[in-house]
Amino acid sequence: MSTSTSSNTAPLWQATYDQYGLDNHLNVLEGKQNLIDLLQPKIEQHSEFPAFSMGAASLTFGQLNIASRRFAAFFTSARY
């Protein structure tokens, strides 16, 4: 699905960005090496908030962080 009518026109959302003075180039990865560098500060900042919920069970961002590190360590030690 194309976001513009031709290769020479601006993306469809550009008019709205211009209307509100928004820059269409986000520099969220500036100074970041990977996705972990991008997400880790927010995970730590919101570690007590629920990341997932299903029924009565929930998992906080802190618990998810610990579980994902253990999961990564398993694969590192198993040499997959």
C-alpha positions in Angstrom: 0.0 0.0 0.0 1.5 3.3 -1.0 1.5 6.3 1.2 1.7 8.8 -1.6 0.2 9.2 -5.1 3.5 9.3 -6.9 7.2 9.2 -6.2 7.4 13.0 -6.5 4.7 13.9 -4.0 4.9 14.2 -0.2 3.4 11.4 1.9 -0.4 11.7 2.6 0.1 12.7 6.2 2.6 15.5 5.5 -0.1 18.2 5.2 -1.3 17.4 8.7 2.3 17.5 10.0 2.8 20.9 8.3 -0.5 22.2 9.7 0.6 21.5 13.3 4.3 22.3 12.8 5.5 18.8 13.3 8.7 17.4 11.9 8.3 14.3 9.8 11.8 13.0 10.6 12.0 11.4 14.1 15.4 11.1 15.6 14.4 8.5 18.3 17.4 6.3 17.5 19.9 9.1 17.8 22.7 7.9 20.1 21.1 4.4 20.3 22.8 1.2 19.1 19.8 -1.0 19.2 16.2 -1.4 20.4 17.2 -2.3 23.9 19.0 1.1 24.2 15.8 2.8 23.1 13.4 0.9 25.4 15.5 0.2 28.6 15.1 3.7 30.2 11.3 3.6 29.9 11.2 0.0 31.1 13.1 1.0 34.2 11.1 4.2 34.7 7.8 2.3 34.5 8.9 -1.1 36.0 6.0 -1.3 38.4 3.3 -0.7 35.7 1.6 -3.7 34.0 3.0 -4.6 30.6 0.6 -7.4 30.0 -2.7 -8.5 31.6 -4.8 -11.6 30.9 -7.7 -12.1 33.2 -6.6 -11.7 36.8 -2.9 -12.3 35.9 -0.6 -9.5 34.9 3.1 -9.0 34.3 4.9 -5.7 35.1 7.6 -4.2 32.9 10.1 -5.0 35.6 9.0 -8.7 35.6 9.1 -8.8 31.8 12.6 -7.3 31.9 13.8 -10.0 34.2 12.1 -12.8 32.2 13.5 -11.5 28.9 17.1 -11.3 30.3 16.8 -14.9 31.7 15.5 -16.0 28.3 18.4 -14.4 26.5 20.9 -15.8 29.0 19.4 -19.3 28.3 20.0 -19.0 24.6 23.5 -17.5 25.2 24.5 -20.4 27.5 22.9 -23.0 25.2 24.9 -21.6 22.3 21.9 -21.4 19.9 
